[in-house]
Amino acid sequence: MPGPYAHYKNEQGNHAAVWGPANNLYLEFQFSRGIPEDRGPGNPGDEAIARDLALAAVRQARSLLPNGPYNNRAGLPENIRNRAEHPLTEDGRGDFIWQDGMDLLEEKPGDPNRLFDQTRMAQLPDGLVRALSLMAASTLKMEGGVCEKFSSVVLGILSTTAPPGTEALKVAWSGDHHYVVVRHGTSQWYVADPWPHNAYVQPWADNYFERAGTEHYTRLIVHAPVEDMYGVVFDHNELENSKKTASRVVPYTRTDGQFDHNWGQRDNLPKGVTAPPRGILAAGEEDWG
């Protein structure tokens, strides 16, 4: 639904909400530590909705991120790998845009609120919504990123496409990975992770990155989908100006070998499995952009 949007966060900073005209509640966000609840299969109609939401979100994210995963390039097809010759630098420029909007830069180029379209929001976002939406926006601007940035894009897509009764989790996994799972109504959780070369949508129980390894997660509850990701509207001219500044501040001087973890994650199938037991290939290694 279109804005203008208003945003709320509690004093602890672990709960946020997005409201629309006439005080209609669109989205809720909740940050939690620990392992999320498990869910068994539910109503077949709900299962189909959740699975289709995950498939569509992965495919849309892939179409928006032609440069691919900056820290998962080993084994990618050469034509995809060559789209970003300096992936660590590109990732650093995305970080710069995010820090610019979060007001974390030591040399601040200006009011960070300039990145937001203040004419289309009743109240500027902060806390969870600000951080998530900026991460998604900067990742889309760079057309690639690392796994946490990918998951922010997927969660943002779901905020615009998922019907009421949908929940999604942006999961931080203990082995230095982030991904999203989504469910609808009575359904189980389905994995929506575009970061592996071959991205399978499958029940969470089948995922390579197990639920039990979750360290913390952000829950999205959809009361009504929004028109703009996270109910946040950006000034794209200012985002572009921030990207240009990043090009000057973060020059091409580094190589992707300096990532703490530079993966070659071919897929997200269960360990030791070569064919999906219950999953669907949402996007293959050539499906970027």
Phi, psi and chi 1 to 4 in degrees:
 res  aa     phi    psi   chi1   chi2   chi3   chi4
   1 MET       -  146.5  -64.6 -176.6 -177.0      -
   2 PRO   -76.2  158.6   27.4  -34.7      -      -
   3 GLY   -76.6 -163.3      -      -      -      -
   4 PRO   -72.6  148.2   26.7  -34.9      -      -
   5 TYR  -103.3  148.1  -56.0  110.4      -      -
   6 ALA  -122.1  149.6      -      -      -      -
   7 HIS  -126.9  150.1  -61.4   82.8      -      -
   8 TYR  -138.6  145.7  151.2   88.7      -      -
   9 LYS  -142.1  152.1   71.4  168.9 -176.6  177.3
  10 ASN   -83.6  172.0   64.5  -10.4      -      -
  11 GLU   -63.7  -31.6  -68.9 -176.6    1.0      -
  12 GLN   -75.4  -17.3  -66.3   75.2   29.1      -
  13 GLY    79.3   10.0      -      -      -      -
  14 ASN  -104.6    3.8   59.6    1.5      -      -
  15 HIS  -139.1  137.3 -179.7  -97.8      -      -
  16 ALA  -144.6  159.9      -      -      -      -
  17 ALA  -146.0  154.2      -      -      -      -
  18 VAL  -120.9  126.1  176.5      -      -      -
  19 TRP  -115.2  155.9  -59.7   80.1      -      -
  20 GLY  -119.6 -166.6      -      -      -      -
  21 PRO   -56.4  149.9  -22.5   32.9      -      -
  22 ALA    60.1   28.6      -      -      -      -
  23 ASN    57.9   34.6  -69.2  -35.4      -      -
  24 ASN   -79.6  127.9  -67.2  -40.1      -      -
  25 LEU   -81.8  122.2  177.7   59.9      -      -
  26 TYR   -97.1  -57.8  -70.3  170.6      -      -
  27 LEU  -133.3  148.4  -51.3  172.4      -      -
  28 GLU  -126.9  147.8  -75.6 -171.8   87.0      -
  29 PHE  -130.6  138.0  -61.2   87.6      -      -
  30 GLN  -138.3  122.1  179.8   72.5   48.6      -
  31 PHE   -92.7  132.0  175.0   84.1      -      -
  32 SER  -140.4  152.2  -59.4      -      -      -
  33 ARG  -103.1  155.3  -63.4 -167.4  178.0  -83.0
  34 GLY   102.0 -167.3      -      -      -      -
  35 ILE  -100.3  127.3  -59.5  171.5      -      -
  36 PRO   -67.2  163.1  -13.9   27.2      -      -
  37 GLU   -66.8  149.1   73.9  -81.8    8.4      -
  38 ASP   -86.8  160.6 -163.9    6.4      -      -
  39 ARG  -145.4  133.8  -62.9 -174.2   64.9   90.0
  40 GLY   -85.6  170.4      -      -      -      -
  41 PRO   -58.6  145.9  -22.8   33.4      -      -
  42 GLY  -121.7 -146.3      -      -      -      -
  43 ASN   -56.0  131.9  177.0  -77.7      -      -
  44 PRO   -55.9  -35.4  -26.2   34.7      -      -
  45 GLY   -65.0  -41.5      -      -      -      -
  46 ASP   -66.2  -38.6  -70.9  -15.5      -      -
  47 GLU   -59.7  -44.1  -66.2  -70.6  -40.8      -
  48 ALA   -65.2  -39.8      -      -      -      -
  49 ILE   -63.1  -47.5  -70.1  171.6      -      -
  50 ALA   -62.9  -45.0      -      -      -      -
  51 ARG   -62.4  -43.0 -176.2  178.2   58.8 -111.9
  52 ASP   -68.1  -35.5  -70.9  -11.6      -      -
  53 LEU   -61.5  -44.0  -77.5  169.7      -      -
  54 ALA   -64.7  -44.2      -      -      -      -
  55 LEU   -59.6  -47.5  -74.7  166.8      -      -
  56 ALA   -65.5  -39.0      -      -      -      -
  57 ALA   -66.8  -42.1      -      -      -      -
  58 VAL   -63.1  -45.6  168.8      -      -      -
  59 ARG   -66.9  -38.1  -70.6  165.2  178.7  164.6
  60 GLN   -68.0  -42.0 -175.5  176.4  -14.1      -
  61 ALA   -60.1  -44.3      -      -      -      -
  62 ARG   -60.6  -38.6  -75.9  -68.2 -163.7   96.8
  63 SER   -67.5  -26.6   72.7      -      -      -
  64 LEU   -90.5   -8.3  -64.9  169.3      -      -
  65 LEU  -125.4   66.7  -58.8  168.7      -      -
  66 PRO   -65.2  -22.5   23.8  -34.5      -      -
  67 ASN   -79.0   -9.7  -70.8  -24.1      -      -
  68 GLY    76.8 -169.2      -      -      -      -
  69 PRO   -81.4  120.9   29.0  -31.3      -      -
  70 TYR   -68.7  -26.7  -71.6  156.3      -      -
  71 ASN  -113.6   24.2   61.4  -21.2      -      -
  72 ASN  -142.5   58.3 -173.2   26.0      -      -
  73 ARG  -103.4  -18.6  -55.1 -170.5   82.3   73.1
  74 ALA   -63.7  119.7      -      -      -      -
  75 GLY    94.0   -7.4      -      -      -      -
  76 LEU   -65.9  149.6  -90.3  178.7      -      -
  77 PRO   -55.2  143.2  -25.3   34.3      -      -
  78 GLU   -58.3  -38.7 -174.8  177.1    3.6      -
  79 ASN   -65.6  -30.0   64.1  -48.6      -      -
  80 ILE   -78.1  -45.3  -54.3  -61.9      -      -
  81 ARG   -60.1  -34.6 -165.8  169.0   60.9 -112.1
  82 ASN   -77.9   -7.0  -69.9  -17.5      -      -
  83 ARG   -67.5  -28.6  -69.0  178.8 -177.6  176.5
  84 ALA  -127.1   98.3      -      -      -      -
  85 GLU   -73.5  -22.3  -63.7 -177.4   20.1      -
  86 HIS  -128.4   69.5  -56.8  -85.7      -      -
  87 PRO   -62.7  -34.9   19.3  -31.4      -      -
  88 LEU   -66.8  -39.1 -174.7   61.2      -      -
  89 THR   -65.2  -43.8  -60.0      -      -      -
  90 GLU   -59.3  -41.2  -67.4  -69.5  -47.0      -
  91 ASP   -64.6  -39.0 -169.2   59.2      -      -
  92 GLY   -64.2  -33.8      -      -      -      -
  93 ARG   -69.0  -36.9  -68.1  178.1  178.4 -178.4
  94 GLY   -62.4  -39.8      -      -      -      -
  95 ASP   -60.3  -40.7  -71.7  -15.9      -      -
  96 PHE   -59.8  -46.7  179.5   95.0      -      -
  97 ILE   -60.0  -43.6  -60.9  170.1      -      -
  98 TRP   -62.0  -46.9 -175.0   82.7      -      -
  99 GLN   -64.8  -33.9  -67.8  167.6   -6.7      -
 100 ASP   -59.5  -50.3 -172.5    2.2      -      -
 101 GLY   -71.5  -24.7      -      -      -      -
 102 MET   -88.2   -0.4  -66.8  -64.2  -70.1      -
 103 ASP    62.7   44.0 -161.0   22.0      -      -
 104 LEU  -112.4    1.2  -64.4  174.6      -      -
 105 LEU   -77.6  140.6  -64.1  174.1      -      -
 106 GLU   -68.2  -40.0  -67.0 -177.0    3.7      -
 107 GLU  -107.5   96.5  -64.3 -178.1    6.8      -
 108 LYS   -81.4  124.9  -59.8  179.9  177.4   62.0
 109 PRO   -76.3   -8.0   26.7  -33.1      -      -
 110 GLY   160.4 -175.7      -      -      -      -
 111 ASP   -60.1  120.2  176.7    9.0      -      -
 112 PRO   -63.4  -22.2   22.5  -33.6      -      -
 113 ASN   -67.2  -12.7  -77.1  -22.3      -      -
 114 ARG   -64.2  -22.6   76.9 -169.7 -171.5  -74.9
 115 LEU   -71.7  -15.0  -62.0 -176.2      -      -
 116 PHE  -102.8  143.8  -60.4   88.2      -      -
 117 ASP   -80.5   96.5 -173.1  -19.1      -      -
 118 GLN   -74.3  -10.2  -58.4 -177.6   48.8      -
 119 THR   -82.3  -15.2   66.3      -      -      -
 120 ARG  -113.9   10.3  -67.1 -173.3   57.6 -165.0
 121 MET  -132.4  131.0  -72.5 -175.3  -69.3      -
 122 ALA   -68.8  -26.6      -      -      -      -
 123 GLN  -151.0  131.4  179.5  179.7  -32.4      -
 124 LEU   -68.0  144.0  -70.2  171.6      -      -
 125 PRO   -73.3  157.6   29.3  -36.3      -      -
 126 ASP  -150.9 -178.3   51.9   14.4      -      -
 127 GLY    61.1 -135.6      -      -      -      -
 128 LEU   -56.5  -46.7  -76.4  174.0      -      -
 129 VAL   -66.9  -40.8  178.4      -      -      -
 130 ARG   -62.5  -47.8 -169.2 -176.5 -168.5   97.3
 131 ALA   -64.7  -44.8      -      -      -      -
 132 LEU   -67.2  -45.5  -73.3  165.2      -      -
 133 SER   -67.7  -38.2   61.8      -      -      -
 134 LEU   -66.0  -38.5  -94.2  167.0      -      -
 135 MET   -63.3  -43.6 -173.1  172.9  -69.1      -
 136 ALA   -63.7  -45.3      -      -      -      -
 137 ALA   -64.4  -42.1      -      -      -      -
 138 SER   -69.3  -34.8   60.8      -      -      -
 139 THR   -67.0  -43.1  -56.3      -      -      -
 140 LEU   -65.3  -35.7  -66.9  172.1      -      -
 141 LYS   -65.6  -36.6 -178.6   60.4   66.2  174.1
 142 MET   -87.4  -10.4  -58.2  -52.1  -57.9      -
 143 GLU    61.2   28.5  -60.8 -174.1  -29.6      -
 144 GLY   178.7  172.8      -      -      -      -
 145 GLY   172.7 -169.5      -      -      -      -
 146 VAL   -95.7  179.0  -62.6      -      -      -
 147 CYS   -61.9  -39.8   57.1      -      -      -
 148 GLU   -63.5  -37.4 -177.7  174.0   11.7      -
 149 LYS   -69.5  -38.5  -64.2  176.4  179.0  180.0
 150 PHE   -58.3  -44.3  -84.9   31.9      -      -
 151 SER   -66.5  -30.4   62.7      -      -      -
 152 SER   -67.8  -34.7   69.8      -      -      -
 153 VAL   -67.9  -44.4  171.9      -      -      -
 154 VAL   -61.1  -45.5  171.5      -      -      -
 155 LEU   -62.6  -38.2 -157.9   68.3      -      -
 156 GLY   -64.3  -40.6      -      -      -      -
 157 ILE   -60.6  -45.2  -70.3  169.2      -      -
 158 LEU   -64.0  -30.6  -69.8  169.1      -      -
 159 SER   -65.5  -20.7   74.7      -      -      -
 160 THR  -102.7  -15.3   68.9      -      -      -
 161 THR  -117.8  -22.0   59.6      -      -      -
 162 ALA   -80.2  138.9      -      -      -      -
 163 PRO   -78.2  164.5   28.3  -34.5      -      -
 164 PRO   -53.6  143.8  -25.5   34.5      -      -
 165 GLY    95.0    4.2      -      -      -      -
 166 THR   -99.9  141.2  -58.8      -      -      -
 167 GLU  -127.1  147.2  -65.7 -172.6   17.1      -
 168 ALA  -139.3  148.5      -      -      -      -
 169 LEU  -120.9  130.0  -51.4  179.0      -      -
 170 LYS   -93.7  108.7  177.4  178.1  175.7  -71.2
 171 VAL   -99.8  133.1  172.2      -      -      -
 172 ALA  -101.6  114.2      -      -      -      -
 173 TRP   -95.5  148.2 -169.6   67.9      -      -
 174 SER   -62.9  -23.0   57.7      -      -      -
 175 GLY   -90.8   29.2      -      -      -      -
 176 ASP    65.7   54.2 -167.7   21.1      -      -
 177 HIS  -143.4  152.2 -176.2   51.9      -      -
 178 HIS  -129.7  143.2  -69.4   76.7      -      -
 179 TYR  -159.4  175.2   60.4   92.9      -      -
 180 VAL  -120.1  142.5  170.8      -      -      -
 181 VAL  -123.7  150.3  -66.7      -      -      -
 182 VAL  -138.3  146.5   59.4      -      -      -
 183 ARG  -140.9  163.3   71.7  175.9 -172.7   86.0
 184 HIS  -138.9  132.8  177.5   78.6      -      -
 185 GLY    56.6 -117.4      -      -      -      -
 186 THR   -93.4    4.5   62.9      -      -      -
 187 SER   -72.1  165.5   82.9      -      -      -
 188 GLN   -77.4  175.3   63.6 -169.5  -55.0      -
 189 TRP   -81.6  138.1  -62.9  104.7      -      -
 190 TYR  -117.5  138.9  -75.8   87.6      -      -
 191 VAL   -78.5  132.7  177.3      -      -      -
 192 ALA  -127.7   88.9      -      -      -      -
 193 ASP  -132.6   98.5 -175.2    1.9      -      -
 194 PRO   -79.7   -3.0   28.7  -33.2      -      -
 195 TRP   -72.3  -41.9 -179.4   80.6      -      -
 196 PRO   -62.2  156.7  -19.3   32.0      -      -
 197 HIS   -57.7  -45.9  -58.3  172.4      -      -
 198 ASN  -112.4  108.5  -64.2  -69.1      -      -
 199 ALA   -99.0  114.1      -      -      -      -
 200 TYR  -100.7  132.7  -72.1   90.3      -      -
 201 VAL   -89.3  122.0  165.1      -      -      -
 202 GLN  -156.3  163.3   57.2 -164.9  -11.0      -
 203 PRO   -58.4  146.0  -26.1   35.8      -      -
 204 TRP   -56.6  -33.6 -158.4   -5.8      -      -
 205 ALA   -61.5  -20.3      -      -      -      -
 206 ASP   -96.3   -1.9  -65.1  -16.0      -      -
 207 ASN   -74.6  142.8 -160.2   34.8      -      -
 208 TYR   -57.7  -40.5  178.8   90.3      -      -
 209 PHE   -91.8   94.9  -51.7  100.6      -      -
 210 GLU   -67.9  150.2  -55.1   98.2  -27.7      -
 211 ARG   -57.1  -37.3 -177.9 -178.8   65.4   89.8
 212 ALA   -64.9  -16.9      -      -      -      -
 213 GLY   -89.2    7.9      -      -      -      -
 214 THR   -68.1  133.3  -56.9      -      -      -
 215 GLU   -97.9  -43.9  -67.5 -174.8  -26.9      -
 216 HIS  -158.7  167.4   57.2   79.6      -      -
 217 TYR  -156.8  155.9   57.7   95.6      -      -
 218 THR  -114.4  123.4  -60.2      -      -      -
 219 ARG   -94.9  131.3 -174.7 -173.3  -56.6  -92.3
 220 LEU  -106.2  126.7  162.5   66.6      -      -
 221 ILE  -113.7  122.7  -58.2  172.0      -      -
 222 VAL   -97.1  112.6  178.6      -      -      -
 223 HIS   -90.2  -32.5  -64.7  -84.3      -      -
 224 ALA  -160.4  135.5      -      -      -      -
 225 PRO   -67.3  151.6   24.5  -33.2      -      -
 226 VAL  -104.0  161.9  -70.6      -      -      -
 227 GLU   -77.0  -35.8 -174.9  176.4   55.3      -
 228 ASP  -113.4  140.4  -57.0  -81.3      -      -
 229 MET   -48.4  128.4  -75.3 -171.2 -173.7      -
 230 TYR    65.1    7.9  -63.9  100.9      -      -
 231 GLY    67.6   32.7      -      -      -      -
 232 VAL  -125.5  131.1  176.3      -      -      -
 233 VAL  -113.1  125.2 -171.5      -      -      -
 234 PHE  -101.7  153.7  -73.1   93.4      -      -
 235 ASP   -87.5  102.3 -175.6  -35.4      -      -
 236 HIS   -70.9  -21.7  -71.3  -79.7      -      -
 237 ASN   -66.1  -41.1  -71.6  -30.8      -      -
 238 GLU   -71.7  -35.6  -70.9  -64.2  -21.6      -
 239 LEU   -60.7  -41.8  -82.4  174.1      -      -
 240 GLU   -65.6  -39.5 -172.9   61.1   32.8      -
 241 ASN   -62.2  -39.8  -71.9  -22.8      -      -
 242 SER   -64.2  -38.9 -175.3      -      -      -
 243 LYS   -64.2  -40.2 -179.3 -179.2  177.4 -179.6
 244 LYS   -64.5  -40.3  -69.7  176.4 -179.2  177.2
 245 THR   -63.1  -41.1  -57.5      -      -      -
 246 ALA   -60.0  -35.5      -      -      -      -
 247 SER   -63.6  -31.4  -62.5      -      -      -
 248 ARG   -81.1  -40.4  -63.0 -167.7  -61.0  -89.9
 249 VAL   -78.0  -33.3  174.5      -      -      -
 250 VAL  -117.1   83.7 -173.6      -      -      -
 251 PRO   -76.2  166.7   28.4  -34.5      -      -
 252 TYR   -74.2   87.3  -74.5  126.9      -      -
 253 THR  -130.2   -3.2   57.3      -      -      -
 254 ARG  -119.7  164.0  -61.9  177.3  -72.8  177.0
 255 THR  -118.3  159.1   66.1      -      -      -
 256 ASP   -68.9  -14.4   70.4  -39.0      -      -
 257 GLY   -64.7  -11.0      -      -      -      -
 258 GLN   -88.5   -1.2  -67.3  175.8  -85.6      -
 259 PHE   -59.7  141.6  -85.9  106.1      -      -
 260 ASP   -57.4  -42.9  -70.0  -21.3      -      -
 261 HIS  -126.6  116.9  -72.1  120.2      -      -
 262 ASN  -113.6  101.6 -166.7   19.8      -      -
 263 TRP   -87.0  167.2  -57.2   72.0      -      -
 264 GLY  -134.4   55.1      -      -      -      -
 265 GLN   -81.6  103.8 -169.9   73.3   31.9      -
 266 ARG   -71.5  -35.9  -66.2  -76.9  -64.7  158.7
 267 ASP  -158.4 -178.5   56.7   53.4      -      -
 268 ASN  -118.6   26.4   55.4  -28.4      -      -
 269 LEU   -70.8  159.6  -66.4  175.8      -      -
 270 PRO   -55.8  152.1  -22.1   32.0      -      -
 271 LYS   -58.6  132.4  -65.6  174.6 -177.1  175.1
 272 GLY    80.6    4.6      -      -      -      -
 273 VAL  -107.9  136.7  171.4      -      -      -
 274 THR  -108.4  -12.8   57.9      -      -      -
 275 ALA  -132.1  142.0      -      -      -      -
 276 PRO   -68.0  124.2   25.3  -33.3      -      -
 277 PRO   -66.7  -37.1   20.3  -29.9      -      -
 278 ARG  -142.5   17.5  -64.4  179.3  -69.8  175.1
 279 GLY  -106.1  170.8      -      -      -      -
 280 ILE  -127.3  133.7  -59.3  172.0      -      -
 281 LEU   -71.3  110.3 -178.5   63.4      -      -
 282 ALA   -82.1  -35.4      -      -      -      -
 283 ALA  -156.8  135.5      -      -      -      -
 284 GLY   -96.6 -178.7      -      -      -      -
 285 GLU   -64.6  -19.9   60.2 -178.4    8.7      -
 286 GLU   -92.9   -8.2  -64.3  -84.8    0.0      -
 287 ASP   -90.5   78.6  -61.8  -35.9      -      -
 288 TRP  -133.6  116.3  -60.6   92.6      -      -
 289 GLY    82.6      -      -      -      -      -
